[in-house]
């Protein structure tokens, strides 16, 4: 019961049915399905009750004599079949099956088996969110009596159940165990593959101060989880201050100002540099904003040409807080567009229409696609887009430039000649050009069904 099959919540897939039948025949849960999977336990729980609707799937209890089928002679003589000894009463279901039984009284009685069978604790967790109050109360009492460390292997299942209506209890129990448990156990869960588990573990680790600022910065810079990026970046920035690196007991506002002449601890400088080199714009922006607290206002200048608008805005803020006007710096960077392509977008975000529009139109014709792309963004920011001058960029060899020109032209789509867009939506045109033409036709209210063979 591996792979996608364990994600079934209704317990009606073939793998779940086979696992339930095997456990009913006497197999241990670990022999029937992947007990490391939270989804497998939930599917097994639902699967036991789904078999009540299909009694033919239940196996014959051990010791019950097999009844011969009715023969043709039996049917002609009106007999019900060959006589056989009365069947023995069926044996009680295995504890794993009883814990998932449809009857709440059976589930409640089966909870006692968990005291001597630690392998059934996942089902104890499931019963903590049971819809029957007596079952739920007894399961919660038993689970609360376990040592906190016993909950860590069940973290994935607990957090899956936390999405249910009655799942808050087990999540609170796990969070308390993480806050009071050994640091090594908490840090081990930060490497768990389950997203909800590692997020909670990181949140508790940050709360307890178990990670160094450099570890937090490295996690923020390397992970792909946006929530984790924000959490770790904010925690790393909070530890950066002049003449010292970490003081977990003192809370400092992320934008608190400092003396620009104060020295920055080498360790703190390394944390900032790690954030500033991150691929994620959210992490870079956190690092750029922290330059103000670190007294490194001048280091924000190179981020005026960042590829991200968020980072560029943070850089301008830091420079202004340091008494520096970012506009002249953006104009100077635009003098070297090949080295600083993003400077064109930054100039449009803080520039002057009368002075800087000509510079941006000149950069629209630059041979480098990245410069053309950011120049179009600068024109949009200054609100100086001219439809006739930008329409030729719909044929640009760079798909990114074509997309940027399309976004800029959408408000003016109705003024673009229809035949010009129809020509560019032909199947022989590059895909980016066709998509751009279709978007503009839709914006102008002229879209029609594509021709046969169009892709």
The 8 nearest C-alpha neighbors of each residue, nearest first, counted from 0:
[[1, 32, 14, 5, 33, 4, 15, 2],
 [2, 0, 5, 4, 33, 3, 32, 39],
 [3, 1, 4, 5, 0, 6, 33, 36],
 [2, 4, 6, 5, 1, 7, 0, 38],
 [3, 5, 6, 2, 7, 1, 0, 14],
 [6, 4, 39, 38, 7, 3, 1, 0],
 [5, 7, 38, 4, 3, 8, 39, 42],
 [8, 6, 5, 42, 9, 4, 10, 12],
 [7, 9, 42, 10, 6, 41, 45, 38],
 [10, 8, 11, 45, 7, 42, 46, 49],
 [9, 46, 11, 42, 45, 8, 15, 12],
 [10, 12, 9, 46, 16, 13, 15, 49],
 [13, 11, 15, 14, 10, 16, 7, 4],
 [12, 14, 16, 15, 17, 11, 4, 18],
 [13, 15, 17, 0, 16, 12, 18, 4],
 [14, 16, 18, 17, 13, 12, 10, 46],
 [17, 15, 13, 19, 18, 14, 20, 46],
 [16, 18, 20, 14, 15, 19, 21, 13],
 [19, 17, 31, 15, 21, 16, 20, 32],
 [18, 20, 16, 22, 21, 17, 47, 15],
 [21, 19, 23, 17, 22, 18, 16, 24],
 [20, 22, 24, 18, 23, 19, 26, 17],
 [21, 23, 26, 25, 19, 24, 20, 27],
 [22, 24, 20, 21, 25, 19, 93, 92],
 [25, 23, 21, 22, 26, 20, 58, 60],
 [24, 26, 22, 23, 27, 21, 93, 20],
 [27, 25, 22, 21, 24, 30, 28, 31],
 [26, 28, 30, 29, 22, 25, 31, 21],
 [29, 27, 31, 30, 32, 22, 26, 34],
 [30, 28, 27, 31, 34, 32, 33, 26],
 [29, 31, 28, 27, 32, 26, 33, 22],
 [30, 32, 18, 28, 29, 21, 22, 27],
 [33, 31, 0, 29, 34, 30, 18, 28],
 [32, 34, 35, 36, 0, 1, 29, 39],
 [33, 35, 36, 29, 32, 39, 40, 28],
 [36, 34, 33, 37, 39, 40, 152, 29],
 [37, 35, 39, 38, 34, 33, 40, 5],
 [38, 36, 156, 39, 40, 155, 41, 35],
 [37, 39, 6, 41, 5, 36, 40, 42],
 [40, 38, 5, 42, 36, 37, 41, 43],
 [41, 39, 43, 42, 37, 38, 44, 34],
 [42, 40, 44, 38, 43, 39, 8, 45],
 [41, 43, 10, 8, 39, 45, 40, 44],
 [42, 44, 46, 40, 41, 45, 39, 15],
 [45, 43, 41, 99, 42, 46, 47, 40],
 [44, 46, 10, 42, 43, 48, 47, 9],
 [10, 45, 47, 43, 49, 48, 44, 42],
 [48, 46, 50, 49, 45, 44, 99, 19],
 [49, 47, 50, 46, 51, 45, 101, 100],
 [48, 50, 46, 51, 47, 52, 45, 10],
 [51, 49, 53, 52, 48, 47, 54, 46],
 [52, 50, 49, 53, 48, 54, 47, 101],
 [51, 53, 50, 49, 54, 48, 55, 56],
 [52, 54, 50, 51, 55, 56, 49, 57],
 [55, 53, 56, 57, 51, 52, 50, 58],
 [56, 54, 57, 53, 58, 50, 52, 51],
 [55, 57, 54, 53, 58, 50, 20, 16],
 [58, 56, 54, 55, 59, 20, 50, 53],
 [57, 59, 60, 56, 24, 20, 23, 55],
 [58, 60, 61, 57, 63, 65, 62, 89],
 [59, 61, 89, 63, 58, 62, 90, 24],
 [62, 60, 63, 59, 90, 89, 64, 24],
 [63, 61, 64, 60, 87, 59, 86, 89],
 [62, 64, 86, 61, 87, 60, 65, 59],
 [65, 63, 62, 66, 86, 84, 83, 85],
 [64, 66, 67, 63, 83, 59, 86, 62],
 [67, 65, 64, 68, 83, 81, 82, 80],
 [68, 66, 65, 81, 69, 80, 83, 82],
 [67, 69, 70, 66, 80, 81, 65, 79],
 [70, 68, 80, 73, 67, 71, 74, 79],
 [69, 71, 73, 72, 68, 74, 80, 67],
 [72, 70, 74, 73, 75, 69, 76, 68],
 [71, 73, 75, 70, 74, 76, 69, 78],
 [74, 72, 78, 70, 76, 71, 75, 69],
 [73, 75, 77, 71, 72, 76, 78, 70],
 [76, 74, 72, 77, 73, 71, 78, 70],
 [75, 77, 73, 74, 78, 72, 71, 79],
 [78, 76, 74, 75, 73, 79, 72, 80],
 [77, 79, 73, 80, 76, 74, 75, 81],
 [80, 78, 77, 73, 69, 81, 74, 82],
 [81, 79, 69, 78, 73, 82, 68, 67],
 [82, 80, 83, 67, 69, 79, 66, 68],
 [81, 83, 80, 84, 66, 79, 67, 85],
 [84, 82, 85, 81, 66, 64, 65, 86],
 [83, 85, 86, 82, 64, 87, 66, 63],
 [86, 84, 83, 87, 64, 63, 82, 88],
 [87, 85, 63, 84, 88, 64, 83, 89],
 [86, 88, 63, 89, 85, 62, 64, 60],
 [87, 89, 86, 90, 63, 60, 91, 85],
 [90, 88, 60, 87, 91, 63, 61, 86],
 [89, 91, 92, 88, 60, 61, 87, 93],
 [90, 92, 89, 93, 97, 94, 88, 96],
 [91, 93, 97, 96, 90, 94, 23, 95],
 [92, 94, 96, 95, 97, 23, 91, 25],
 [95, 93, 97, 96, 98, 109, 92, 112],
 [96, 94, 98, 93, 97, 119, 99, 28],
 [95, 97, 99, 93, 98, 94, 92, 100],
 [98, 96, 94, 100, 99, 95, 106, 92],
 [97, 99, 106, 95, 96, 109, 100, 94],
 [100, 98, 44, 97, 96, 47, 106, 101],
 [101, 99, 97, 102, 98, 106, 48, 96],
 [100, 102, 48, 103, 99, 106, 105, 47],
 [101, 103, 105, 100, 104, 106, 99, 97],
 [104, 102, 106, 105, 107, 101, 131, 134],
 [105, 103, 107, 106, 102, 108, 134, 109],
 [104, 106, 108, 103, 102, 107, 97, 109],
 [107, 105, 98, 103, 109, 104, 108, 97],
 [106, 108, 134, 104, 109, 105, 110, 103],
 [107, 109, 105, 110, 106, 104, 111, 112],
 [110, 108, 106, 111, 107, 98, 112, 97],
 [109, 111, 112, 107, 108, 113, 106, 98],
 [112, 110, 109, 113, 114, 108, 107, 115],
 [113, 111, 110, 114, 109, 115, 116, 94],
 [112, 114, 116, 115, 111, 110, 119, 117],
 [113, 115, 112, 116, 111, 117, 110, 141],
 [116, 114, 113, 112, 117, 111, 118, 119],
 [115, 117, 113, 118, 119, 114, 112, 120],
 [118, 116, 119, 120, 113, 115, 114, 121],
 [117, 119, 116, 120, 121, 113, 28, 29],
 [120, 118, 117, 121, 122, 116, 113, 123],
 [119, 121, 123, 122, 117, 118, 124, 113],
 [122, 120, 124, 123, 119, 125, 153, 40],
 [121, 123, 125, 124, 120, 119, 126, 98],
 [122, 124, 120, 126, 121, 125, 138, 127],
 [125, 123, 121, 127, 122, 126, 120, 157],
 [126, 124, 122, 127, 123, 128, 121, 129],
 [125, 127, 129, 123, 128, 124, 135, 138],
 [128, 126, 135, 138, 124, 139, 125, 129],
 [129, 127, 165, 126, 166, 125, 135, 130],
 [128, 130, 126, 135, 131, 127, 134, 125],
 [129, 131, 132, 128, 135, 134, 165, 126],
 [132, 130, 129, 134, 133, 135, 103, 136],
 [131, 133, 135, 134, 136, 130, 129, 137],
 [134, 132, 136, 135, 131, 137, 107, 103],
 [135, 133, 107, 137, 132, 131, 136, 138],
 [134, 136, 127, 132, 129, 138, 133, 137],
 [137, 135, 133, 139, 138, 134, 132, 140],
 [136, 138, 140, 134, 139, 135, 133, 141],
 [139, 137, 141, 127, 135, 140, 136, 126],
 [138, 140, 142, 136, 127, 141, 137, 143],
 [141, 139, 137, 143, 138, 142, 136, 144],
 [140, 142, 138, 144, 139, 143, 137, 145],
 [141, 143, 139, 144, 145, 140, 138, 123],
 [144, 142, 140, 145, 141, 139, 172, 146],
 [145, 143, 141, 142, 140, 146, 139, 147],
 [144, 146, 142, 143, 147, 149, 141, 150],
 [147, 145, 148, 149, 144, 150, 143, 176],
 [148, 146, 176, 149, 150, 145, 180, 151],
 [147, 149, 150, 146, 151, 180, 176, 184],
 [148, 150, 147, 146, 151, 145, 152, 153],
 [151, 149, 153, 148, 147, 152, 154, 173],
 [150, 152, 154, 153, 148, 149, 173, 147],
 [153, 151, 154, 150, 149, 155, 148, 35],
 [152, 154, 150, 151, 156, 155, 157, 121],
 [155, 153, 157, 151, 156, 152, 158, 196],
 [156, 154, 158, 157, 153, 196, 37, 159],
 [155, 157, 37, 159, 158, 153, 154, 160],
 [158, 156, 154, 160, 159, 155, 169, 153],
 [157, 159, 161, 160, 155, 156, 154, 170],
 [160, 158, 156, 161, 157, 162, 155, 37],
 [159, 161, 157, 166, 162, 158, 163, 156],
 [162, 160, 166, 158, 163, 167, 159, 170],
 [163, 161, 160, 159, 166, 164, 158, 167],
 [164, 162, 166, 161, 160, 165, 128, 159],
 [163, 165, 166, 162, 161, 167, 128, 160],
 [166, 164, 128, 163, 167, 168, 161, 129],
 [165, 167, 161, 163, 160, 128, 168, 164],
 [168, 166, 170, 161, 169, 165, 171, 164],
 [169, 167, 171, 170, 166, 172, 165, 127],
 [168, 170, 172, 171, 167, 166, 157, 173],
 [171, 169, 173, 167, 172, 168, 161, 157],
 [172, 170, 174, 168, 173, 169, 167, 175],
 [171, 173, 169, 175, 170, 174, 168, 176],
 [174, 172, 176, 170, 171, 175, 177, 169],
 [173, 175, 171, 177, 176, 172, 170, 178],
 [176, 174, 178, 172, 177, 173, 171, 179],
 [177, 175, 147, 173, 179, 174, 178, 180],
 [178, 176, 180, 174, 175, 179, 185, 173],
 [177, 179, 175, 176, 180, 174, 203, 207],
 [180, 178, 176, 177, 175, 181, 147, 182],
 [179, 181, 177, 176, 178, 182, 147, 148],
 [182, 180, 183, 184, 185, 179, 177, 148],
 [181, 183, 185, 184, 186, 180, 209, 204],
 [184, 182, 186, 181, 185, 187, 180, 188],
 [185, 183, 187, 182, 186, 181, 188, 180],
 [184, 186, 182, 188, 187, 183, 200, 177],
 [185, 187, 183, 189, 188, 184, 182, 204],
 [188, 186, 184, 185, 189, 190, 183, 191],
 [187, 189, 191, 190, 185, 186, 200, 197],
 [188, 190, 197, 186, 200, 187, 191, 201],
 [191, 189, 188, 187, 197, 192, 186, 193],
 [190, 192, 188, 193, 197, 189, 196, 187],
 [193, 191, 194, 190, 197, 196, 189, 188],
 [194, 192, 196, 191, 195, 197, 155, 198],
 [195, 193, 196, 197, 198, 192, 191, 199],
 [194, 196, 198, 193, 197, 199, 158, 155],
 [197, 195, 193, 199, 194, 198, 155, 200],
 [196, 198, 189, 200, 194, 199, 191, 195],
 [197, 199, 201, 195, 196, 200, 194, 202],
 [198, 200, 202, 196, 197, 201, 203, 195],
 [201, 199, 197, 203, 189, 202, 198, 188],
 [200, 202, 204, 198, 203, 199, 189, 197],
 [203, 201, 199, 205, 200, 204, 206, 198],
 [202, 204, 206, 200, 205, 201, 207, 199],
 [205, 203, 201, 209, 207, 206, 202, 208],
 [206, 204, 208, 202, 207, 203, 201, 209],
 [205, 207, 203, 204, 208, 202, 209, 201],
 [208, 206, 204, 205, 209, 203, 178, 210],
 [207, 209, 205, 206, 210, 204, 247, 211],
 [208, 210, 204, 207, 205, 211, 182, 186],
 [211, 209, 208, 214, 215, 205, 212, 204],
 [210, 212, 214, 213, 215, 209, 208, 235],
 [213, 211, 235, 215, 214, 216, 238, 210],
 [212, 214, 216, 270, 215, 211, 217, 235],
 [215, 213, 217, 211, 212, 216, 210, 218],
 [214, 216, 212, 231, 218, 213, 217, 235],
 [217, 215, 213, 219, 218, 214, 235, 274],
 [216, 218, 214, 220, 215, 219, 221, 213],
 [219, 217, 215, 221, 220, 216, 222, 214],
 [220, 218, 228, 216, 231, 232, 217, 221],
 [219, 221, 277, 217, 218, 216, 274, 222],
 [220, 222, 218, 219, 217, 223, 277, 278],
 [223, 221, 224, 218, 219, 220, 228, 227],
 [222, 224, 225, 221, 228, 227, 219, 279],
 [223, 225, 227, 226, 222, 228, 219, 194],
 [226, 224, 228, 227, 223, 229, 222, 281],
 [227, 225, 229, 228, 224, 230, 198, 231],
 [226, 228, 230, 224, 225, 229, 231, 198],
 [229, 227, 219, 225, 226, 231, 230, 232],
 [228, 230, 232, 226, 227, 231, 233, 225],
 [231, 229, 227, 233, 228, 232, 226, 234],
 [232, 230, 215, 234, 219, 228, 233, 229],
 [233, 231, 235, 229, 234, 219, 230, 228],
 [232, 234, 236, 235, 231, 230, 229, 237],
 [233, 235, 231, 237, 232, 236, 230, 238],
 [236, 234, 212, 232, 238, 237, 233, 215],
 [237, 235, 233, 239, 238, 234, 232, 289],
 [236, 238, 234, 235, 239, 253, 233, 251],
 [237, 239, 245, 236, 235, 244, 212, 240],
 [240, 238, 236, 267, 244, 237, 235, 293],
 [239, 241, 293, 243, 244, 238, 292, 242],
 [242, 240, 263, 262, 243, 293, 261, 264],
 [243, 241, 264, 263, 262, 240, 261, 244],
 [244, 242, 264, 241, 240, 245, 263, 267],
 [243, 245, 267, 239, 238, 240, 264, 266],
 [246, 244, 238, 247, 243, 239, 212, 240],
 [245, 247, 248, 249, 238, 244, 243, 250],
 [248, 246, 249, 245, 208, 250, 238, 207],
 [249, 247, 246, 250, 245, 208, 251, 207],
 [248, 250, 247, 246, 251, 245, 238, 237],
 [249, 251, 248, 252, 247, 237, 246, 238],
 [252, 250, 237, 253, 249, 255, 238, 254],
 [251, 253, 255, 254, 250, 237, 256, 292],
 [254, 252, 237, 255, 251, 236, 289, 292],
 [255, 253, 252, 256, 292, 289, 291, 288],
 [254, 256, 252, 253, 292, 257, 251, 291],
 [255, 257, 292, 254, 291, 258, 294, 293],
 [258, 256, 292, 259, 294, 255, 293, 291],
 [257, 259, 260, 261, 294, 256, 292, 293],
 [260, 258, 294, 261, 257, 295, 293, 296],
 [259, 261, 258, 262, 294, 257, 295, 263],
 [260, 262, 258, 259, 241, 263, 294, 242],
 [261, 263, 241, 242, 260, 264, 294, 293],
 [264, 262, 241, 242, 265, 268, 293, 261],
 [263, 265, 242, 243, 267, 266, 244, 241],
 [266, 264, 268, 267, 263, 269, 244, 243],
 [267, 265, 269, 268, 264, 244, 270, 213],
 [266, 268, 270, 244, 264, 239, 269, 265],
 [267, 269, 265, 271, 266, 270, 272, 264],
 [268, 270, 272, 266, 267, 271, 273, 265],
 [271, 269, 267, 273, 213, 268, 272, 216],
 [272, 270, 268, 274, 273, 269, 286, 275],
 [271, 273, 275, 269, 274, 270, 268, 276],
 [274, 272, 270, 276, 271, 275, 269, 216],
 [273, 275, 286, 271, 277, 276, 272, 283],
 [274, 276, 283, 272, 286, 273, 277, 271],
 [275, 277, 273, 274, 272, 278, 283, 220],
 [278, 276, 220, 274, 279, 275, 283, 282],
 [277, 279, 280, 276, 220, 283, 282, 221],
 [278, 280, 281, 282, 277, 283, 220, 228],
 [281, 279, 283, 282, 284, 307, 310, 278],
 [282, 280, 284, 279, 283, 285, 229, 228],
 [281, 283, 285, 284, 279, 280, 274, 232],
 [284, 282, 275, 280, 286, 285, 281, 274],
 [283, 285, 310, 287, 281, 286, 282, 280],
 [286, 284, 282, 288, 283, 287, 289, 281],
 [285, 287, 283, 289, 274, 275, 284, 288],
 [286, 288, 284, 290, 289, 285, 283, 314],
 [289, 287, 285, 290, 286, 313, 291, 284],
 [288, 290, 286, 291, 292, 287, 236, 285],
 [291, 289, 293, 295, 287, 288, 292, 296],
 [290, 292, 294, 289, 293, 296, 317, 295],
 [293, 291, 256, 289, 257, 294, 290, 255],
 [292, 294, 290, 291, 295, 240, 241, 289],
 [293, 295, 259, 291, 292, 296, 290, 257],
 [296, 294, 290, 293, 297, 298, 291, 259],
 [297, 295, 298, 291, 318, 321, 294, 299],
 [296, 298, 299, 295, 300, 318, 321, 317],
 [297, 299, 300, 296, 295, 301, 290, 302],
 [298, 300, 314, 297, 302, 301, 296, 287],
 [301, 299, 302, 298, 303, 297, 314, 318],
 [302, 300, 303, 299, 304, 298, 305, 314],
 [301, 303, 305, 304, 300, 299, 314, 311],
 [302, 304, 311, 301, 300, 305, 314, 345],
 [305, 303, 342, 341, 302, 339, 345, 301],
 [306, 304, 302, 307, 341, 303, 311, 310],
 [305, 307, 341, 304, 308, 311, 310, 340],
 [308, 306, 310, 309, 305, 280, 311, 341],
 [307, 309, 311, 310, 312, 306, 305, 345],
 [310, 308, 312, 307, 311, 313, 284, 280],
 [309, 311, 284, 313, 307, 312, 308, 314],
 [310, 312, 303, 314, 308, 313, 309, 305],
 [311, 313, 315, 309, 314, 310, 308, 316],
 [314, 312, 316, 310, 311, 315, 288, 284],
 [313, 315, 299, 311, 317, 316, 312, 302],
 [316, 314, 318, 312, 313, 317, 325, 319],
 [315, 317, 313, 319, 314, 318, 320, 312],
 [316, 318, 320, 314, 319, 315, 291, 296],
 [319, 317, 321, 323, 315, 320, 316, 296],
 [318, 320, 322, 323, 316, 321, 317, 324],
 [321, 319, 317, 318, 322, 316, 323, 291],
 [320, 322, 318, 319, 323, 296, 317, 291],
 [321, 323, 319, 320, 318, 324, 317, 296],
 [324, 322, 319, 318, 321, 325, 320, 297],
 [323, 325, 326, 319, 322, 327, 318, 328],
 [324, 326, 328, 315, 327, 323, 329, 318],
 [327, 325, 329, 328, 324, 349, 350, 330],
 [328, 326, 330, 329, 325, 331, 324, 332],
 [327, 329, 331, 325, 326, 330, 332, 300],
 [330, 328, 332, 326, 331, 327, 346, 342],
 [331, 329, 327, 333, 328, 332, 326, 346],
 [330, 332, 328, 334, 329, 333, 327, 335],
 [333, 331, 329, 334, 330, 335, 342, 328],
 [334, 332, 336, 330, 335, 331, 342, 343],
 [333, 335, 332, 331, 336, 330, 339, 329],
 [336, 334, 333, 332, 338, 337, 339, 331],
 [337, 335, 339, 340, 333, 338, 334, 370],
 [336, 338, 339, 335, 340, 367, 370, 369],
 [337, 339, 336, 335, 340, 332, 333, 341],
 [338, 340, 336, 341, 342, 337, 304, 335],
 [341, 339, 370, 336, 342, 337, 369, 338],
 [342, 340, 304, 306, 343, 305, 344, 339],
 [341, 343, 304, 345, 344, 340, 333, 339],
 [344, 342, 374, 346, 341, 345, 373, 377],
 [345, 343, 377, 373, 347, 376, 346, 342],
 [344, 346, 342, 348, 347, 343, 303, 304],
 [347, 345, 350, 343, 344, 348, 329, 349],
 [346, 348, 377, 350, 344, 381, 380, 345],
 [349, 347, 345, 346, 380, 350, 344, 377],
 [348, 350, 346, 347, 326, 345, 351, 325],
 [351, 349, 346, 347, 348, 355, 326, 352],
 [350, 352, 354, 355, 353, 349, 356, 381],
 [353, 351, 356, 354, 355, 381, 350, 383],
 [352, 354, 351, 355, 356, 357, 350, 383],
 [355, 353, 351, 352, 356, 357, 350, 358],
 [354, 356, 358, 357, 351, 352, 353, 350],
 [355, 357, 359, 352, 358, 354, 353, 360],
 [358, 356, 360, 359, 355, 361, 354, 353],
 [359, 357, 361, 355, 356, 360, 362, 354],
 [358, 360, 362, 356, 361, 357, 374, 363],
 [361, 359, 363, 357, 362, 358, 356, 364],
 [360, 362, 358, 359, 363, 364, 357, 365],
 [363, 361, 359, 365, 364, 360, 374, 371],
 [364, 362, 371, 360, 361, 374, 365, 359],
 [363, 365, 362, 361, 366, 371, 360, 367],
 [366, 364, 362, 367, 363, 371, 370, 361],
 [367, 365, 368, 364, 371, 370, 363, 362],
 [366, 368, 370, 365, 369, 371, 337, 340],
 [369, 367, 371, 370, 372, 397, 366, 400],
 [370, 368, 372, 371, 367, 340, 373, 341],
 [371, 369, 340, 373, 372, 368, 367, 374],
 [372, 370, 363, 374, 368, 369, 373, 365],
 [371, 373, 400, 369, 370, 375, 374, 368],
 [374, 372, 344, 376, 370, 375, 343, 371],
 [373, 375, 377, 343, 371, 376, 372, 363],
 [376, 374, 378, 377, 373, 372, 371, 379],
 [375, 377, 373, 379, 374, 344, 378, 380],
 [376, 378, 347, 344, 374, 380, 375, 379],
 [379, 377, 375, 381, 376, 380, 383, 384],
 [378, 380, 382, 376, 377, 381, 384, 407],
 [379, 381, 377, 347, 382, 348, 378, 376],
 [382, 380, 378, 347, 379, 383, 377, 352],
 [383, 381, 379, 380, 384, 378, 352, 377],
 [382, 384, 378, 381, 385, 379, 356, 352],
 [385, 383, 378, 382, 379, 386, 407, 389],
 [386, 384, 388, 387, 389, 383, 408, 390],
 [385, 387, 389, 388, 390, 384, 408, 411],
 [386, 388, 390, 389, 385, 391, 415, 384],
 [387, 389, 386, 385, 390, 391, 384, 392],
 [388, 390, 386, 391, 392, 387, 385, 404],
 [389, 391, 392, 387, 393, 388, 386, 404],
 [392, 390, 393, 389, 394, 388, 395, 387],
 [393, 391, 395, 394, 390, 389, 401, 404],
 [392, 394, 401, 391, 395, 390, 432, 404],
 [395, 393, 392, 391, 396, 432, 401, 390],
 [394, 396, 392, 397, 393, 401, 400, 398],
 [397, 395, 394, 398, 401, 400, 368, 392],
 [396, 398, 400, 399, 395, 368, 401, 394],
 [399, 397, 401, 400, 431, 402, 396, 395],
 [400, 398, 402, 397, 401, 403, 372, 368],
 [399, 401, 372, 403, 397, 402, 398, 404],
 [402, 400, 398, 393, 404, 399, 403, 395],
 [401, 403, 405, 399, 400, 404, 398, 406],
 [404, 402, 400, 406, 405, 401, 399, 372],
 [405, 403, 407, 401, 402, 406, 400, 408],
 [406, 404, 402, 408, 407, 403, 435, 409],
 [407, 405, 403, 409, 404, 408, 402, 410],
 [406, 408, 404, 405, 409, 379, 403, 384],
 [407, 409, 405, 411, 406, 410, 412, 404],
 [408, 410, 412, 411, 406, 407, 439, 405],
 [409, 411, 408, 412, 407, 442, 413, 406],
 [412, 410, 408, 409, 413, 414, 386, 415],
 [413, 411, 409, 443, 414, 439, 415, 410],
 [412, 414, 443, 411, 415, 442, 410, 416],
 [413, 415, 412, 411, 416, 386, 443, 417],
 [414, 416, 412, 413, 417, 411, 419, 420],
 [417, 415, 419, 418, 414, 420, 413, 412],
 [416, 418, 420, 419, 421, 415, 440, 445],
 [419, 417, 421, 420, 416, 422, 423, 415],
 [418, 420, 417, 422, 416, 421, 423, 415],
 [419, 421, 423, 436, 417, 422, 418, 424],
 [422, 420, 418, 424, 423, 419, 417, 425],
 [423, 421, 420, 419, 424, 425, 418, 428],
 [422, 424, 420, 421, 425, 433, 436, 432],
 [423, 425, 433, 421, 422, 436, 420, 426],
 [424, 426, 423, 427, 422, 428, 433, 421],
 [427, 425, 453, 428, 424, 454, 452, 433],
 [426, 428, 425, 429, 424, 430, 423, 453],
 [427, 429, 426, 425, 423, 433, 430, 432],
 [430, 428, 432, 431, 433, 427, 426, 423],
 [429, 431, 433, 432, 434, 428, 454, 426],
 [432, 430, 434, 398, 433, 429, 435, 401],
 [431, 433, 435, 429, 430, 434, 436, 423],
 [434, 432, 424, 430, 436, 435, 431, 423],
 [433, 435, 437, 431, 436, 432, 430, 438],
 [436, 434, 432, 438, 433, 437, 405, 431],
 [435, 437, 420, 433, 439, 434, 438, 424],
 [438, 436, 440, 434, 439, 435, 441, 433],
 [439, 437, 435, 441, 440, 436, 442, 434],
 [438, 440, 442, 436, 441, 412, 437, 409],
 [441, 439, 437, 445, 446, 443, 442, 438],
 [440, 442, 446, 444, 438, 443, 439, 445],
 [443, 441, 439, 440, 444, 412, 438, 409],
 [442, 444, 413, 440, 412, 441, 445, 439],
 [445, 443, 441, 442, 446, 440, 413, 439],
 [446, 444, 440, 443, 441, 447, 442, 417],
 [445, 447, 441, 440, 444, 437, 448, 443],
 [448, 446, 449, 445, 441, 440, 437, 450],
 [447, 449, 450, 446, 451, 453, 437, 445],
 [450, 448, 453, 447, 451, 452, 454, 424],
 [449, 451, 453, 452, 448, 426, 425, 447],
 [452, 450, 453, 449, 454, 426, 448, 425],
 [451, 453, 450, 454, 426, 449, 425, 427],
 [454, 452, 426, 451, 450, 449, 425, 427],
 [453, 452, 426, 430, 449, 451, 433, 450]]
